[in-house]
Amino acid sequence: MSDEHDEPTSVEDPVDTDATPSGARTLRERRTPPRWVRWTLAGVTAAVACLVFGVSSATAELGFGPHEAVYSVTNDSLVVVDLGPLGTLEIDSPLPLGLGVDVVVKEIPADLTTVGAANTLTALSQDLESYLQFFSSPDVAVRSVALALVENALWRSLGAAAVLVAAGFAVRWLLGPARRRELADVMAPRTGEITAGVAVVALVATTVTSGAVGSTAQGQPASPVFAGTALEGARITGRLAGVIDTYGGQLVKLYQDNEDFYASADDDLSAAWDARLAAEAAASAAESGTLFASPGPPPTAPAAPPRVAPSGNGEDEPVTFVVISDLHCNTGMTPLIRTTVERSGADVVLNAGDTTMNGTSVEKVCVDSFASAVPRGVPMVVADGNHDSQVTSDQEAAHGQKILDGQVIEVEGVRILGDRDALETRVGVGTNVARERTPEQQAADLATTACEDRRGVDLLLIHTPPVGLEALETGCVPFQVSGHTHRRAGPEQVGQGIRYVNGSTAGAAPNQPTVGPLHGTAEMTVLRFDPETRRMLDVQVVSVTPDGAATVGEREPVPEVVPPADEALGS
C-alpha cells in the first residue's frame, strides 16, 4: 500500500503564508509602522542630532578680563582657560551632561618666560583693573558667555538642519520615484533599527569632532590660593602657577576687599533710603494734618518697601528719573545703582555717558553689569561719552537701552534730546574728533533740532556740559543733564534754561583707578518731572563716600528761570 494513502493531507493543516509572495507582503505590511510614525521618528532623530551637534560645537568670541577670548563647548566636564605661554587654569565644569568649556585667551605676551616682579607682574599689572572688573561681577560674565554660546548653538543647529534638508531633497531628486519606492519597501520594516543606528553614528561623530585634547592639569594639585573663593579647587599649570603662588594671595585679597566694601556700602545705602523714606512719610503726614503734637516723641513712619519695578505713573504723577554718569567700568557700583533705582521708584534711568574706559569690546562685561542694575520695564536712556564708542553703543542697544543720536525721543511722556559725544578719548592715546562733526557743530545741530521741534523738548541729555550751551541760550531747552567733569554742579540757570551736572557714579578721583574701593565720592541723582507744567521739580543727591558711608539727601527744588532784564522790563 502506498505511503501517500497512510498520510492523507488534511484541509485543516496550517498554511505557511510566508511561503507565498502575497503572504510575505501581508506580514511585511503588518510589521511596517505607519508612514506618519516613520516620518516622525526620522524628524526627531534628525532634530536631536542637529541639536547635539550645535551644542557640542558652539563657540563664541567675548572678553576675558582685558583680553579677547574664544569660548568653545567640549565634552570633558572641565572649564579650561588657556593663557598661552603662561599656562592654564582648570576647574570642574558646572554644566550638565558632562559638558565643559575651553577658553583660549588671546593677546597674552609670548615673551613672558620667567616669573618675577621685574617682568611678568609688570607686564600684567596694567591689566589688573580689567581682571578685577571681570571677577567683580562673575555672574554677569558667566551669563553673557552662556547666552552667546546658546545663541551660537542654535544657529549651528539650524545650519545643520538646513544641510540635512537640502541633502534629503538632493538624494530624493537623484533617486527618482521608482527607486524611492523600491528603497521604501526594503527599509520601511526596519525603521527602528535605522533610526537607532543613525542616532548612534551622529552622537559618536559629534563626540569625536568636539572632544578636547587631554587636560594638561590632570593630577595637578588644586591651588590653595583660591580657597574660599569661586575658583576654589582650580588647578594651574605652567608659568601661571608661579605667578599665582607668588602674587595670587594679594589679588585674592584685593578682590575680597572690593566685595566687602561694596556689600557694606550697599547695606548703608539701604539704611539711608529707609531713613529718608520714613522722614518723607512723616513730613507728608504732617502736611496733611494727620500728625498731631504729643508729649512723647513723634511716631516713626514705616519705611516704604523696596520696589522691584515702577508701578507706572498716572497722568498727573511726576516722572522720576535716576541719573548716573562716568561709571568708567566700576562694576562694584552695580548693586548700589540697583538699590537706588528700586528705592526711588524710578520710571527712567538717565546715563550721561562714560560707561567704559576705552570703548572696547572686552568692556562688554561692564555694560552688561550696569544693565543688570535696571529692573525690567524701566527704560534706560543713554548719551554716550568720550570714553565710550560705537561699540559701546551697540552693546547697550543690545540690552534694549535707548541710545540718543541727535533726535528727539519720547520716554514716559518726556521728550528727550541728546547725542553721543563728538570726541573719543583713549587711555595712553589722547582725545580726538571721532565723528563727522566737531563739538561746536554738534552744539549748533542740537540747538537747531530743539528749536525746530514743534512739540518741544523737555530735557537735553548730553555728556559734555558746554555742548548744550547754545541750546540753553536759545530757550528751546528748559533743562540739561550732563556728566564728564566728575564734579556735581547746579542746578543753575544757564542762558534761558537750567543745567545740572552729575558727579561721577564711579567715585572717579584724579590719578586714581575707578576699580576697587572708592577713591572719591560716588554720586547719583534723583530728578522729578511734572508732566503738567512740563518742568523739572526737584533734585535729590544720593552719595557714597570713600569710607562707605551713604547719604540720601533731601529734595531740593529746581530754581525758576529768570528772564533777561530787557524782557522783564518789557513785560
C-alpha positions as CSV (number, residue, x, y, z in Angstrom):
1,M,0.0,0.0,0.0
2,S,1.3,3.4,-0.9
3,D,2.5,5.8,1.8
4,E,0.5,8.6,0.5
5,H,-2.6,6.7,1.5
6,D,-1.3,6.4,5.0
7,E,-0.7,10.2,5.5
8,P,-3.6,11.9,3.9
9,T,-3.4,15.7,3.7
10,S,-5.9,17.5,6.0
11,V,-7.5,20.6,4.8
12,E,-7.2,22.0,8.3
13,D,-3.4,22.0,8.3
14,P,-1.9,25.5,8.7
15,V,-0.6,27.2,5.6
16,D,2.8,28.9,5.6
17,T,1.8,32.3,4.4
18,D,5.4,33.4,4.3
19,A,6.0,30.9,1.5
20,T,3.9,32.8,-0.9
21,P,4.6,36.4,-2.3
22,S,1.2,37.6,-1.2
23,G,1.7,36.2,2.3
24,A,5.1,37.9,2.6
25,R,3.7,41.2,1.6
26,T,0.9,40.8,4.2
27,L,3.4,40.0,7.0
28,R,5.7,42.9,6.0
29,E,2.8,45.4,5.9
30,R,1.7,44.2,9.3
31,R,5.3,44.8,10.7
32,T,5.8,48.2,8.9
33,P,5.0,51.3,11.0
34,P,2.5,53.8,9.6
35,R,4.0,56.5,7.3
36,W,3.5,59.3,9.9
37,V,5.4,57.3,12.5
38,R,8.3,56.7,10.2
39,W,8.5,60.5,9.3
40,T,8.1,61.5,13.0
41,L,11.0,59.2,14.0
42,A,13.2,60.5,11.2
43,G,12.4,64.1,12.1
44,V,13.0,63.6,15.8
45,T,16.3,61.8,15.1
46,A,17.5,64.5,12.8
47,A,16.5,67.3,15.2
48,V,18.3,65.6,18.1
49,A,21.4,65.0,16.1
50,C,21.4,68.6,14.9
51,L,20.9,69.9,18.4
52,V,23.7,67.8,19.8
53,F,26.0,68.9,17.1
54,G,25.0,72.6,17.7
55,V,25.5,72.4,21.5
56,S,28.7,70.4,21.4
57,S,30.4,72.6,18.7
58,A,29.2,76.0,19.9
59,T,31.8,78.8,20.1
60,A,31.8,82.5,21.0
61,E,34.2,85.3,21.0
62,L,33.9,87.5,24.1
63,G,36.1,89.3,26.6
64,F,38.1,87.7,29.4
65,G,39.4,90.4,31.7
66,P,41.3,92.8,29.4
67,H,41.7,90.2,26.6
68,E,39.6,88.8,23.7
69,A,38.9,85.1,24.2
70,V,37.3,82.3,22.2
71,Y,34.9,80.1,24.2
72,S,34.0,76.7,22.9
73,V,31.9,73.8,24.3
74,T,33.7,70.5,25.0
75,N,32.6,67.2,26.5
76,D,35.3,66.7,29.1
77,S,33.4,68.1,32.1
78,L,36.1,70.8,32.6
79,V,36.4,74.5,32.3
80,V,39.9,75.1,30.9
81,V,41.3,78.6,30.5
82,D,44.3,78.6,28.1
83,L,46.6,81.5,28.8
84,G,49.1,80.6,26.1
85,P,52.7,80.9,27.3
86,L,51.6,81.5,30.9
87,G,49.9,78.1,31.3
88,T,46.3,77.0,32.0
89,L,43.7,77.3,34.7
90,E,41.3,74.4,35.1
91,I,38.2,73.9,37.2
92,D,35.4,71.3,37.2
93,S,32.6,72.4,34.9
94,P,29.2,73.3,36.4
95,L,27.5,72.4,33.1
96,P,25.2,69.3,32.9
97,L,25.6,66.2,30.7
98,G,29.4,66.2,31.0
99,L,29.8,69.4,29.0
100,G,32.7,71.7,29.6
101,V,34.2,74.9,28.1
102,D,37.6,75.7,26.7
103,V,38.6,79.4,26.9
104,V,41.5,80.3,24.7
105,V,42.7,83.8,25.7
106,K,44.3,85.9,23.0
107,E,47.0,88.6,23.2
108,I,49.0,87.1,26.1
109,P,52.6,88.3,25.6
110,A,54.7,85.4,24.3
111,D,57.9,86.8,25.9
112,L,56.7,86.2,29.5
113,T,59.2,83.4,30.0
114,T,60.1,83.8,33.7
115,V,58.3,84.6,36.9
116,G,59.4,87.7,38.8
117,A,58.4,91.2,39.8
118,A,60.6,92.7,37.1
119,N,58.8,91.1,34.2
120,T,55.7,89.0,34.5
121,L,53.9,91.1,37.1
122,T,55.0,94.3,35.5
123,A,53.7,93.2,32.1
124,L,50.4,92.2,33.6
125,S,49.9,95.0,36.1
126,Q,48.2,97.4,33.7
127,D,45.6,94.7,33.2
128,L,44.8,94.1,36.9
129,E,41.9,96.5,36.9
130,S,40.3,94.8,33.9
131,Y,40.6,91.4,35.6
132,L,39.0,92.8,38.8
133,Q,36.1,94.2,36.7
134,F,35.7,90.7,35.2
135,F,35.7,88.8,38.6
136,S,33.8,91.5,40.5
137,S,30.7,90.5,38.5
138,P,31.3,86.9,37.6
139,D,27.5,86.2,37.4
140,V,27.2,88.8,34.6
141,A,30.3,87.4,32.8
142,V,29.0,83.9,33.0
143,R,25.5,84.9,31.9
144,S,27.0,86.7,28.8
145,V,29.1,83.7,27.9
146,A,26.2,81.3,28.3
147,L,23.8,83.4,26.2
148,A,26.5,83.8,23.5
149,L,27.1,80.0,23.4
150,V,23.4,79.2,23.4
151,E,22.8,81.6,20.5
152,N,25.7,80.1,18.6
153,A,24.5,76.6,19.3
154,L,21.0,77.4,18.0
155,W,22.5,78.9,14.8
156,R,24.7,75.8,14.3
157,S,21.7,73.5,14.9
158,L,19.7,75.4,12.4
159,G,22.6,75.3,9.9
160,A,22.9,71.5,10.4
161,A,19.2,71.1,9.9
162,A,19.3,73.1,6.7
163,V,22.1,71.0,5.4
164,L,20.2,67.8,6.2
165,V,17.0,69.1,4.5
166,A,19.0,70.2,1.4
167,A,20.8,66.8,1.3
168,G,17.5,65.0,1.6
169,F,15.9,66.8,-1.3
170,A,19.1,66.2,-3.4
171,V,19.0,62.5,-2.7
172,R,15.3,62.4,-3.4
173,W,15.8,64.0,-6.8
174,L,18.8,61.8,-7.7
175,L,16.9,58.6,-6.9
176,G,13.8,59.2,-8.8
177,P,10.3,57.9,-8.0
178,A,10.8,54.3,-8.9
179,R,14.0,53.8,-6.9
180,R,12.5,55.6,-3.9
181,R,9.5,53.2,-3.8
182,E,11.9,50.3,-4.1
183,L,14.0,51.5,-1.2
184,A,11.0,52.3,0.9
185,D,9.7,48.7,0.6
186,V,13.1,47.5,1.8
187,M,13.7,50.0,4.6
188,A,10.3,50.6,6.0
189,P,10.1,47.4,8.1
190,R,13.5,48.3,9.6
191,T,12.6,51.9,10.7
192,G,13.5,51.3,14.3
193,E,16.9,49.8,13.6
194,I,17.8,52.5,11.1
195,T,16.7,55.3,13.4
196,A,18.8,54.0,16.3
197,G,21.8,53.5,14.0
198,V,21.7,57.0,12.6
199,A,21.4,58.4,16.1
200,V,24.3,56.5,17.4
201,V,26.5,57.4,14.4
202,A,25.6,61.1,14.8
203,L,26.3,61.1,18.6
204,V,29.7,59.3,18.1
205,A,30.7,61.6,15.3
206,T,29.7,64.7,17.3
207,T,31.6,63.4,20.3
208,V,34.7,62.8,18.3
209,T,34.7,66.1,16.5
210,S,34.0,68.1,19.7
211,G,36.3,66.2,22.0
212,A,39.1,68.2,23.6
213,V,42.7,67.2,23.9
214,G,43.5,65.6,27.2
215,S,43.9,68.1,30.0
216,T,47.4,69.2,30.9
217,A,46.4,69.7,34.5
218,Q,45.4,66.1,35.2
219,G,46.9,65.1,38.5
220,Q,47.9,68.7,39.3
221,P,47.0,69.6,42.9
222,A,44.5,72.4,43.5
223,S,45.9,75.8,44.2
224,P,45.5,76.8,47.9
225,V,45.4,80.5,46.9
226,F,41.8,80.3,45.8
227,A,40.4,78.5,48.9
228,G,37.1,80.1,49.9
229,T,36.6,81.8,46.5
230,A,34.6,81.0,43.4
231,L,37.8,79.4,42.0
232,E,38.3,77.0,44.9
233,G,39.7,73.7,43.5
234,A,41.3,75.3,40.5
235,R,44.4,73.5,39.0
236,I,47.0,75.7,37.4
237,T,49.9,74.7,35.1
238,G,52.9,76.4,33.5
239,R,54.3,79.8,34.5
240,L,50.9,80.9,35.6
241,A,51.2,78.6,38.6
242,G,54.3,80.6,39.7
243,V,52.6,83.9,39.2
244,I,49.6,82.8,41.2
245,D,51.7,81.3,44.0
246,T,53.7,84.5,44.3
247,Y,51.1,87.2,43.8
248,G,47.7,85.3,43.9
249,G,47.2,86.0,47.6
250,Q,47.5,89.7,47.0
251,L,45.0,89.6,44.1
252,V,42.5,87.5,46.1
253,K,42.7,89.9,49.0
254,L,42.2,92.8,46.6
255,Y,39.1,91.1,45.2
256,Q,37.7,90.2,48.7
257,D,38.3,93.8,49.9
258,N,36.4,95.1,46.9
259,E,33.5,92.7,47.5
260,D,33.3,93.6,51.2
261,F,33.5,97.3,50.6
262,Y,30.6,97.5,48.2
263,A,28.5,95.0,50.1
264,S,28.8,97.1,53.2
265,A,28.2,100.3,51.2
266,D,25.0,98.9,49.7
267,D,23.8,98.0,53.2
268,D,24.5,101.5,54.3
269,L,22.7,102.9,51.3
270,S,19.6,100.7,52.0
271,A,19.6,102.1,55.6
272,A,19.9,105.6,54.3
273,W,16.9,105.1,52.0
274,D,14.9,103.7,54.9
275,A,15.6,106.8,56.9
276,R,14.8,109.2,54.0
277,L,11.6,107.5,53.1
278,A,10.5,107.4,56.7
279,A,11.2,111.2,57.0
280,E,9.3,111.9,53.8
281,A,6.3,109.8,55.0
282,A,6.3,111.7,58.3
283,A,6.5,115.1,56.6
284,S,3.7,114.1,54.2
285,A,1.6,113.1,57.2
286,A,2.3,116.3,59.0
287,E,1.3,118.4,55.9
288,S,-2.0,116.5,55.6
289,G,-2.9,117.2,59.2
290,T,-2.8,113.6,60.4
291,L,0.3,114.1,62.6
292,F,-0.5,115.8,65.9
293,A,1.7,117.1,68.6
294,S,2.0,114.8,71.6
295,P,4.1,114.8,74.9
296,G,6.2,111.9,73.7
297,P,8.4,111.6,70.7
298,P,6.8,111.5,67.3
299,P,6.0,108.1,65.9
300,T,8.4,106.7,63.4
301,A,6.8,106.2,60.0
302,P,7.3,102.8,58.5
303,A,9.8,102.5,55.7
304,A,8.5,102.0,52.2
305,P,9.1,98.5,50.9
306,P,11.8,98.2,48.2
307,R,10.4,98.4,44.7
308,V,11.1,95.8,42.2
309,A,9.8,97.9,39.3
310,P,7.8,101.1,38.9
311,S,4.1,100.6,39.1
312,G,3.5,103.3,36.4
313,N,2.5,106.9,36.6
314,G,-0.9,108.5,36.4
315,E,-1.2,111.4,34.0
316,D,-0.7,113.9,37.0
317,E,2.0,112.0,38.7
318,P,5.6,113.2,38.5
319,V,8.0,111.2,36.3
320,T,11.0,110.0,38.4
321,F,14.5,109.8,36.9
322,V,17.7,108.4,38.3
323,V,20.8,109.9,36.8
324,I,24.1,108.0,36.6
325,S,27.3,109.1,34.8
326,D,31.0,108.5,34.4
327,L,30.9,104.9,35.6
328,H,34.2,104.0,34.0
329,C,33.7,100.3,34.4
330,N,33.4,100.4,38.2
331,T,31.1,97.4,38.3
332,G,31.2,97.4,42.1
333,M,28.6,100.2,42.0
334,T,26.1,97.9,40.2
335,P,24.2,96.8,43.3
336,L,24.1,100.4,44.7
337,I,22.6,101.6,41.4
338,R,20.0,98.8,41.6
339,T,19.2,99.8,45.2
340,T,18.7,103.5,44.2
341,V,16.6,102.7,41.2
342,E,14.3,100.4,43.2
343,R,14.0,102.5,46.3
344,S,13.4,105.8,44.5
345,G,10.7,104.2,42.3
346,A,12.4,105.4,39.2
347,D,10.4,105.4,35.9
348,V,13.5,106.1,33.8
349,V,17.3,105.8,34.2
350,L,19.4,108.5,32.5
351,N,23.0,107.5,31.7
352,A,25.0,110.7,30.9
353,G,28.0,108.7,29.4
354,D,31.5,107.3,30.0
355,T,30.2,103.9,30.9
356,T,33.6,102.4,29.9
357,M,37.2,103.4,29.9
358,N,38.2,102.8,26.3
359,G,35.0,101.8,24.5
360,T,36.5,98.4,23.7
361,S,34.6,95.1,23.0
362,V,36.1,93.5,26.1
363,E,34.4,96.1,28.3
364,K,31.1,94.4,27.4
365,V,31.2,92.9,30.9
366,C,30.9,96.5,32.3
367,V,27.9,97.3,30.1
368,D,26.3,94.0,30.9
369,S,26.8,94.6,34.7
370,F,25.3,98.1,34.7
371,A,22.4,96.9,32.5
372,S,21.6,94.2,35.2
373,A,21.1,97.0,37.7
374,V,17.9,98.3,36.0
375,P,14.7,96.3,36.7
376,R,12.6,95.0,33.8
377,G,10.2,97.6,32.5
378,V,12.4,100.6,33.4
379,P,13.9,102.2,30.3
380,M,17.5,103.5,30.3
381,V,18.3,106.4,28.0
382,V,22.0,106.9,27.2
383,A,24.1,109.7,25.9
384,D,27.5,108.0,25.5
385,G,30.6,110.0,26.4
386,N,34.1,110.5,25.1
387,H,35.4,107.3,26.8
388,D,32.7,105.2,25.0
389,S,32.5,104.3,21.4
390,Q,30.1,103.0,18.7
391,V,31.0,99.5,20.1
392,T,29.7,100.6,23.5
393,S,26.5,102.0,22.0
394,D,25.9,98.7,20.2
395,Q,26.4,96.7,23.4
396,E,24.0,99.0,25.3
397,A,21.4,98.8,22.5
398,A,21.5,95.0,22.7
399,H,20.1,95.4,26.2
400,G,17.2,97.5,24.9
401,Q,18.7,100.8,26.1
402,K,17.7,103.9,24.1
403,I,20.8,105.4,22.6
404,L,20.4,109.1,21.8
405,D,21.7,110.0,18.3
406,G,20.7,113.7,17.8
407,Q,17.0,113.2,17.5
408,V,14.1,113.7,20.0
409,I,12.6,110.6,21.6
410,E,9.7,110.3,24.0
411,V,10.0,108.2,27.1
412,E,7.3,108.0,29.7
413,G,5.8,111.1,28.2
414,V,9.0,113.2,28.5
415,R,10.6,114.4,25.3
416,I,14.4,113.9,25.4
417,L,17.0,115.2,23.0
418,G,20.7,114.2,23.1
419,D,23.6,112.6,21.2
420,R,26.8,110.6,21.6
421,D,29.9,112.7,22.4
422,A,31.7,114.0,19.3
423,L,35.1,113.3,20.9
424,E,36.7,110.0,21.8
425,T,39.4,109.7,24.5
426,R,41.6,106.6,24.7
427,V,43.9,106.0,27.6
428,G,47.5,106.5,26.5
429,V,46.5,107.9,23.2
430,G,44.6,111.1,23.9
431,T,41.4,112.8,22.6
432,N,40.4,113.2,19.0
433,V,37.3,114.0,17.0
434,A,35.9,110.7,16.1
435,R,32.7,111.6,14.3
436,E,31.7,113.7,11.3
437,R,31.1,116.8,13.5
438,T,33.1,118.8,15.9
439,P,31.7,119.6,19.4
440,E,30.8,123.1,18.1
441,Q,28.9,121.8,15.1
442,Q,27.2,119.2,17.3
443,A,26.1,122.0,19.7
444,A,24.7,124.0,16.9
445,D,22.8,121.0,15.5
446,L,21.3,120.2,18.9
447,A,20.1,123.8,19.3
448,T,18.5,123.8,15.8
449,T,16.8,120.4,16.4
450,A,15.4,121.7,19.7
451,C,14.1,124.9,18.3
452,E,12.6,123.3,15.2
453,D,10.7,120.6,17.1
454,R,7.1,121.6,17.1
455,R,6.1,119.6,20.2
456,G,9.0,121.0,22.2
457,V,11.9,119.4,24.1
458,D,11.7,118.8,27.9
459,L,15.2,117.6,28.6
460,L,18.6,117.7,26.9
461,L,20.9,114.7,27.9
462,I,24.5,115.2,26.7
463,H,27.8,114.1,28.2
464,T,29.9,117.2,27.9
465,P,28.2,120.3,29.6
466,P,29.4,123.0,27.1
467,V,27.8,121.2,24.2
468,G,24.4,122.1,25.5
469,L,25.2,125.8,25.9
470,E,23.8,127.0,22.6
471,A,20.5,125.1,23.1
472,L,20.1,126.6,26.6
473,E,20.8,130.1,25.4
474,T,18.1,129.9,22.8
475,G,15.5,129.0,25.4
476,C,14.4,125.9,23.3
477,V,15.7,123.5,26.0
478,P,14.4,124.1,29.6
479,F,16.7,121.6,31.4
480,Q,20.0,119.9,30.7
481,V,21.6,116.9,32.4
482,S,25.3,116.2,31.8
483,G,28.4,114.5,33.4
484,H,32.0,114.4,32.2
485,T,33.6,116.8,34.9
486,H,33.3,114.3,37.8
487,R,32.1,117.2,39.9
488,R,28.5,118.0,40.7
489,A,27.3,121.4,39.6
490,G,23.9,123.0,39.8
491,P,21.1,123.1,39.2
492,E,21.8,126.5,38.0
493,Q,20.5,128.8,35.3
494,V,22.5,128.9,32.1
495,G,21.1,131.1,29.3
496,Q,17.3,130.5,29.3
497,G,17.4,127.1,30.8
498,I,18.6,125.1,33.9
499,R,21.8,123.0,33.7
500,Y,22.6,120.1,36.1
501,V,25.9,118.3,36.1
502,N,26.0,114.9,37.9
503,G,29.2,113.8,39.7
504,S,30.9,110.6,38.9
505,T,28.9,107.5,39.9
506,A,32.2,105.6,40.0
507,G,33.7,108.0,42.5
508,A,36.3,108.9,40.0
509,A,39.2,110.9,41.5
510,P,42.3,112.5,39.8
511,N,45.1,110.0,39.1
512,Q,43.2,107.1,40.8
513,P,41.7,104.0,39.4
514,T,38.0,103.7,39.2
515,V,38.0,100.0,40.1
516,G,38.2,98.8,43.6
517,P,37.0,100.5,46.8
518,L,36.1,104.2,46.1
519,H,38.8,106.8,45.9
520,G,36.3,109.7,45.6
521,T,32.6,110.2,46.4
522,A,30.2,108.4,44.1
523,E,27.0,110.2,43.2
524,M,23.7,109.5,41.7
525,T,20.8,111.9,41.3
526,V,17.0,111.5,41.5
527,L,15.0,114.0,39.5
528,R,11.3,114.5,39.3
529,F,9.5,115.9,36.3
530,D,6.0,117.4,36.3
531,P,4.2,116.3,33.1
532,E,1.5,119.1,33.5
533,T,3.8,122.1,33.9
534,R,6.5,120.4,31.7
535,R,9.3,121.4,34.1
536,M,11.7,119.6,36.4
537,L,10.5,119.8,40.1
538,D,13.4,118.9,42.3
539,V,16.9,117.3,42.7
540,Q,17.9,114.7,45.2
541,V,21.5,113.7,45.6
542,V,22.5,110.1,46.6
543,S,26.2,109.8,47.6
544,V,28.6,107.2,48.9
545,T,31.9,108.3,50.3
546,P,35.3,106.5,50.2
547,D,34.7,105.2,53.7
548,G,31.5,103.5,52.6
549,A,29.0,105.9,54.2
550,A,25.9,106.5,52.1
551,T,23.6,109.5,52.2
552,V,20.2,110.2,50.5
553,G,19.8,113.9,50.5
554,E,16.6,116.0,50.8
555,R,14.7,117.0,47.7
556,E,16.0,120.5,46.6
557,P,13.6,122.5,44.3
558,V,14.8,123.4,40.9
559,P,15.1,127.2,40.6
560,E,12.8,129.1,38.2
561,V,14.3,130.5,35.1
562,V,14.8,134.3,35.5
563,P,14.1,136.1,32.2
564,P,16.7,138.6,30.8
565,A,16.4,142.1,32.2
566,D,15.2,143.6,28.9
567,E,12.4,141.0,28.8
568,A,11.4,141.6,32.4
569,L,11.3,145.4,31.8
570,G,9.2,144.9,28.6
571,S,6.7,142.8,30.5
